[in-house]
Amino acid sequence: MKSERQTAIRALLKEQVIQTQEDLAEALRARGFQVTQATVSRDMKEMHLMKVPLQEGGYQYAAPEWEGPGLSDRLIRMLKDCVLSVESAGQMIVVKTLSGSANTAAEALDTMAMPEILGSIAGDNTIFLVARDTEGARLAADQILQLTER
């Protein structure tokens, strides 16, 4: 049942704008799923859904583009294991990692292909990311922080 529900969630995110957990719960109920807010919240966390900006303003939930069989768990584990801090300033994001881990974390971030990020440079323990704009930097930094929560 859970895998069917999560498959339905992926389809819904592609078909319509989902801005809140309640929007998602209502859409799932319309497809015949009996869900509570807690169930939807758990699914969203498991699926690593994130908010992305809408062209007309506001945000919608989206599944990460890098999601795939085993890939998402491996990338998230790599990030959780080595990222120490994430800060944004203007269009820049600085990610501090354990010594010698920046290249590994940068590879994980690059693989995720976040649309807000233009590029990255990794040193020994620091990653420098450049975003398209200030809002994109803030959003990307928030997404990285969410993924690295322990």
Secondary structure, DSSP 8 states (H G I E B T S, - for coil): -HHHHHHHHHHHHHHS---SHHHHHHHHHHTT----HHHHHHHHHHTT-EEEE-TTSSEEEE--TT--TTHHHHHHHHHHHHEEEEEEETTEEEEEESTT-HHHHHHHHHHHT-TTEEEEEE-SSEEEEEESSHHHHHHHHHHHHHHH--
